[in-house]
Amino acid sequence: MDHDYEDEKKKVYKKLIKSFFIGFLLITGLITYGVYWLFYDYSRFKQELIVESTSPGGTYTIKAYLNNGGATVSYTVLGELVFNQQNKRPKKIYWQYREENADIVWLDDQTVRINQVQLELPHQTYDYRRGVK
């Protein structure tokens, strides 16, 4: 009799541990996705295309989007680099807070100036919080 009780107790314990583990993984996944969405998913900022400009050689196109964050947050401009001659995903290269316009000037096929910020493409990016990288 005691043996059956111990076996049943072990089964319940294993189910409980498995349930906690699955719950932990689920909560961790939701938190991870939330952090990604909040800090790294720029697609939510692409609200209104304000300007599009192609490099002189046609290698790149930059699309600038205006994001209206609402009543308590200022406008944001997001610049996206599109690779015209390569099958690559667009890359976020410019992000400026408290800005409503994007003045894009190509200096050559690899160098662009967006609102007085000069970038060497495709490697450099600008984020108002960190500067040019």
N, C-alpha and C positions, 0 to 999 in steps of 0.2 A: 504494500500500500504506500509506504513512504517513497518507494522508488517511482511510482506513477506520479506522485505529487511533485517530486523533484524534476522529472521529465517535463511535466506540464509547465512548471515554473521556468525552466530553461527556454521552452518554446515562446512563452510570453515575453521573457527578457529579450530574446533574439528579435522578436517582432517589434518590440519597443525601440531597441537600438536601431534597427533598420528604418523605422518610421522617423526617428530623430535625425538620422543621417540623410534621408531623402528630403526632409524638411529643411535641414541646414543647407543642402545643395540648392534647393529651390530659392531660398531666401538670399543666398550668396549670389546666385545667378541674377536675380531681380536687382539687387544692389549694384552689381557690376554693370548691368545694362543701364541702370539709372545714371551712374557716373559717366559712362560712355556717352549717353544721350545728352547729358548736361554740359560736358566739357569738350567732347570730341566730335560730335555729330553736327557738322556745319550745315547739313541739308535743311535744318529747321530755320536757318537764317536766310535762305534763298527765297525771299518773298517777292521782290519786284526787280526785274532786270532793268537797269538804268542806262547801261552803255555796254557795247561790245566792240572790240577792236582787234584786228588781225595784224600780226607782225609783217614787216615789209616783204619777207621771203615766203610768207604763208605757212611758216612752221608752227606757229602758235596763234591761238585766239584767247584773249582775256575777256571774260564776262564779269561785269561788276553788278552786284545785287545790293539793293537797299532793304534793310530790315528795320521795321518799326516795332520796337520792343514794347510799346504801350505807353500809357500815361506817365508812368514813373521812370521809364528808361529812355535814354536818348537814342537817336538813329545810329545805325551801324552800317558800314560799307564792307562787303565781302568780295574779294577778287578771286576768281577761279581761272586757272590756266588749263586750256584745252589743247591737247596734242593733236594737231591736224594730220600729221604724216605718220603717226604711230598709233597702234591700238592700245593706248593706255587710258586709265581712268583719269578724269580731271583732277587737278591738284589745287588745293587752297593755298594761295600765295600772298594774299593781302587781307588784313582785317584791321579796320580802324573804327574806334568808338567815337561818338559825337561828331559824325560826319554824314553829309547827305549827298555829296557829289563824288564822281570819280573822273578825274582828268587823266587820261591815259595817253602818254607820249612815247612812241618807240624811238630809241636812239639808234638801234640797229636790230638785226633779227634775233639777237640773244639778250638785249638790254632794253628794259622798259622803265619808265618813270610813271608811277601812279601817285598823284597828289604830292609831288615833290619827294617821294620815296623811290630811290633807284634800286632796281633788282637785276641781278644777273640770272637769267633763266637757263635751265629749269631748276636749279638747285637752291637759290636764295628765296626766302619767304620773309614777310613782315607781319608781325603781330604787335599791336599797340602796347601790349603788356611786356613784351620782351625785346622789341626792336627788330632789326634785320638779322636773320640767321642764315 
